[in-house]
Amino acid sequence: MKVLITGTSRGIGKAIAELFLKENHEVMGIDRNEASICHCNYTHYVCDVREHDNLPDLDAINILINNAGTQNEEDIDINLKALMYVTEKYGIQSKIKSILNIGSASGHTGSEFPEYCASKGGVMAYTKNVAMRVAGFGATCNSLDPGGVLTPLNDCVVKDPNLWEQIMDETPLKRWATPEEIAQWAYFLTVTNRFCTGQNILVDGGESINYKFIWK
């Protein structure tokens, strides 16, 4: 299938792209940074998703995965508004089979920076709106809402022994997810799944049970 993923230069987005490539899909990535993936079935577009007038013209996307996001950097503009630009441009069309928005456990709990929580809460609501609109195409739309993931964005706490100990005290499974684990969830929700739609899937190792956010 023809797959478009935003934010593919590192972390979760890169792991998702690599899994789809391994499964022989045609993958396109949009990121404001240069490509970090080299594969014959991968095409990279350097673009800031906020600049909706500069988004590339791509036809007949089958799977759209909105992964691009940030923390404490115009969160609502990047995490929510830009996600909406991308979805309206590429996702609301007859060839679409599945849309997946990468949200956050913080959208469920409110336990993080205010603008970040607001942006991810908006993603949850927008996911349900899109699910209703693409159902007519037989397509699904869900959000995948991770808790802690071992990505470069989180290094400031992962590499701080004191904070990491506190975080593990709040995490029942006593670990965070790897990007590759989140990629497996993304693949299931967009390729295997054909019936679950309009849902906000929380994958956080039980972290949200405690509702306590720890950061530097």
Secondary structure, DSSP 8 states (H G I E B T S, - for coil): -EEEEE--SSHHHHHHHHHHHHTT-EEEEEESS------TTEEEEE--TT-GGGS------SEEEE----SSSSHIIIIIIHHHHHIIIIISSTT--EEEEE--THHHH--S-HHHHHHHHHHHHHHHHHHHHHGGGT-EEEEEEES-B-SGGGHHHHT-HHHHHHHHHT-TTSS-B-HHHHHHHHHIIIII-SS--S-EEEESTTGGGT------
